[in-house]
Amino acid sequence: MRSELLRKALIVGVSALSVLALSVPATATTPDRPGGSAKPTVVLVHGAWADSSSWAPVVERLTRDGYPVRAIANPLQGLTGDSAYLASYLATIEGPKILVGHSYGGAVITNAATTAPGVKALVYVAGFIPAQGETIGELASRSASPLPLLATQVPGGTEVVIDPAHFRDRFAGDLDRTTATTLAVAQRPANTNAVTDASGTEGFRTIPSFALVTRKDRAIDPSVQRFMATRANAKITEVDASHAVMLSRPDVVTKLIESAAR
């Protein structure tokens, strides 16, 4: 009887461990590289007029492929402060890291990368890649037509959003109308300090860089993206997609991130 009880207890214990293994969070290390080394943590940084949920399809794919993932909430209050905010989070993540920035998030990872240990690569997804002393406003002015923005005065200055009536056309042209409308309503405002703060450092000078150029982008001209990526000596991939490429073409975005992680 005692041996039978022991056998049942072992079965229950093994089952519990199996459930626990399936519930390990996405930030857990995954020792599937030669020699048992863990895959780098992928840190995703969204840009203006979006939030961390915009990475959801990419997070799903990276997690499925065994990568630890963190999607950081970008404050969108100014390049200097936002970069320091990201750097504080990077300091808590052990081991190698891949920083991925979409749009304005590209400028944030450029500035935060040099202060964080273990950054293996920078991935720019339709992202801004400013040189030292350059502002996002200066780079954005190179695009053919300015974004239709609506401004609101707030205690911290002025915040802007894309006019919802033009959001799909300028930000998410390859998404269905219902999804684009939801994104337009839920877009996060960006403080104008985000475009007036000068970039302080150039992480791409010392860290390997990869860039995804979106050829149907109406928020940042593809020609401007190519200029920045070429100047940064980034490995360039191009895709027919809108600015919301992480939602419309998540497989392409994931593939680029994983190639940077190898």
Secondary structure, 3 states (H helix, E strand, C coil): CHHHHHHHHHHHHHHHHHHHHHCCCCCCCCCCCHHHCCCCEEEEECCCCCCHHHHHHHHHHHHHCCCCEEEECCCCCCHHHHHHHHHHHHCCCCCCEEEEEECHHHHHHHHHHHHCCCEEEEEEECCCCCCCCCEHHHHHCCCCCCCCEEEEEECCEEEEEECHHHHHHHHCCCCCHHHHHHHHHHCCCEECHHHHCECCCCHHHCCCEEEEEECCCCCCCHHHHHHHHHHCCCEEEEECCCCCHHHHCHHHHHHHHHHHHC
